[in-house]
Amino acid sequence: MKSATMRGTGLGAVSYESERHAEAPECEIVRYACSFGHQSAIPFSIEAEEIPLTWMCRCGREAAAANKVPKMAFVTTVEPRVLRTHWDMLLERRTIADLQELLTERLALLRNQEAEEQRLSA
């Protein structure tokens, strides 16, 4: 066998994608300071639902956010999601009169099948 054979790479070992056209996601830097004066700068996505007001410092103490206002201060009005039941969705497609007609047809069909079974078994 030739010594110049191509060898494969393991699954997931190498990525052949380049980061040339990739853009970093937008983020905001929140600065935290502990009681010993240690400073930490933690990047959070701007789409983050909740950014903590405290962070564990490298010394093991709790550090408070120095430049962050809690998001709860900015209350937005969000309409509550209305849950639709199967019956609600059915009424969007058919009227009560249509449903009554379908019920009558199905009951007649079932009664005919039952009568046929009884006739055949007798």
C-alpha positions as CSV (number, residue, x, y, z in Angstrom):
1,M,0.0,0.0,0.0
2,K,1.2,3.5,-0.7
3,S,2.4,5.6,2.1
4,A,0.6,8.7,0.7
5,T,-2.9,7.3,1.3
6,M,-5.5,9.8,2.5
7,R,-6.4,9.3,6.1
8,G,-9.9,10.3,7.4
9,T,-10.5,12.4,10.4
10,G,-12.6,11.3,13.3
11,L,-16.2,12.3,13.5
12,G,-16.4,15.8,14.8
13,A,-12.6,16.1,15.2
14,V,-12.1,18.9,12.7
15,S,-14.5,21.6,11.5
16,Y,-14.0,22.7,7.9
17,E,-16.1,25.8,8.3
18,S,-14.4,29.1,8.5
19,E,-15.5,32.0,10.6
20,R,-14.8,34.5,7.9
21,H,-18.4,35.6,7.4
22,A,-19.7,34.7,10.9
23,E,-20.8,37.6,13.1
24,A,-20.5,37.5,16.9
25,P,-23.9,37.9,18.6
26,E,-24.7,41.2,20.2
27,C,-24.0,41.3,23.9
28,E,-24.0,43.6,26.8
29,I,-21.2,43.6,29.4
30,V,-22.4,43.6,33.0
31,R,-19.7,44.5,35.5
32,Y,-19.8,42.9,39.0
33,A,-17.9,44.0,42.1
34,C,-17.4,42.0,45.3
35,S,-16.8,43.4,48.8
36,F,-13.0,42.7,48.4
37,G,-12.9,45.1,45.4
38,H,-12.6,42.4,42.7
39,Q,-14.1,43.4,39.4
40,S,-15.6,40.9,36.9
41,A,-17.0,41.7,33.4
42,I,-19.5,39.1,32.2
43,P,-20.9,39.3,28.7
44,F,-24.6,38.4,28.3
45,S,-26.6,38.2,25.1
46,I,-28.9,41.2,24.6
47,E,-31.7,38.6,24.1
48,A,-31.2,37.2,27.6
49,E,-34.5,37.0,29.4
50,E,-33.0,37.6,32.8
51,I,-29.6,38.9,33.8
52,P,-28.6,38.1,37.4
53,L,-28.0,41.0,39.8
54,T,-25.4,39.0,41.7
55,W,-22.6,36.8,40.4
56,M,-20.2,34.5,42.2
57,C,-16.8,36.2,42.4
58,R,-13.5,34.3,41.9
59,C,-12.8,34.7,45.6
60,G,-16.0,32.8,46.5
61,R,-18.0,35.8,47.6
62,E,-21.1,37.2,46.0
63,A,-20.5,40.2,43.7
64,A,-23.2,42.8,42.9
65,A,-23.9,44.2,39.5
66,A,-22.4,47.7,39.4
67,N,-24.0,48.9,36.1
68,K,-27.2,46.9,35.8
69,V,-30.8,47.9,36.5
70,P,-33.1,45.0,37.1
71,K,-35.3,44.3,34.1
72,M,-38.4,44.1,36.4
73,A,-38.3,47.9,36.5
74,F,-39.2,48.0,32.8
75,V,-42.6,46.3,32.8
76,T,-43.9,45.5,29.4
77,T,-47.5,44.6,28.7
78,V,-47.7,41.1,27.3
79,E,-51.1,39.7,26.3
80,P,-51.8,36.4,28.0
81,R,-51.9,33.5,25.6
82,V,-55.3,32.2,25.0
83,L,-55.5,28.4,25.0
84,R,-57.9,27.0,22.5
85,T,-59.5,23.7,23.1
86,H,-60.4,21.0,20.5
87,W,-64.0,22.2,20.7
88,D,-63.0,25.8,19.9
89,M,-61.0,24.7,16.9
90,L,-63.9,22.5,15.7
91,L,-66.3,25.4,15.9
92,E,-64.0,27.5,13.7
93,R,-64.4,24.9,10.9
94,R,-68.1,23.9,11.3
95,T,-71.4,25.3,12.6
96,I,-73.5,23.5,15.3
97,A,-76.0,22.7,12.5
98,D,-73.3,21.0,10.5
99,L,-72.2,19.0,13.5
100,Q,-75.7,17.9,14.3
101,E,-76.2,16.7,10.7
102,L,-72.9,14.7,10.8
103,L,-73.9,13.2,14.2
104,T,-77.3,12.1,12.7
105,E,-75.6,10.5,9.7
106,R,-73.0,8.6,11.8
107,L,-75.7,7.4,14.2
108,A,-77.8,6.1,11.3
109,L,-74.8,4.3,9.8
110,L,-73.9,2.7,13.1
111,R,-77.5,1.6,13.7
112,N,-77.6,0.1,10.2
113,Q,-74.3,-1.8,10.8
114,E,-75.7,-3.1,14.1
115,A,-78.9,-4.3,12.5
116,E,-76.9,-6.0,9.7
117,E,-74.7,-7.8,12.3
118,Q,-77.8,-9.0,14.2
119,R,-79.5,-10.2,11.0
120,L,-76.4,-12.2,10.0
121,S,-75.9,-13.8,13.4
122,A,-79.6,-14.9,13.6
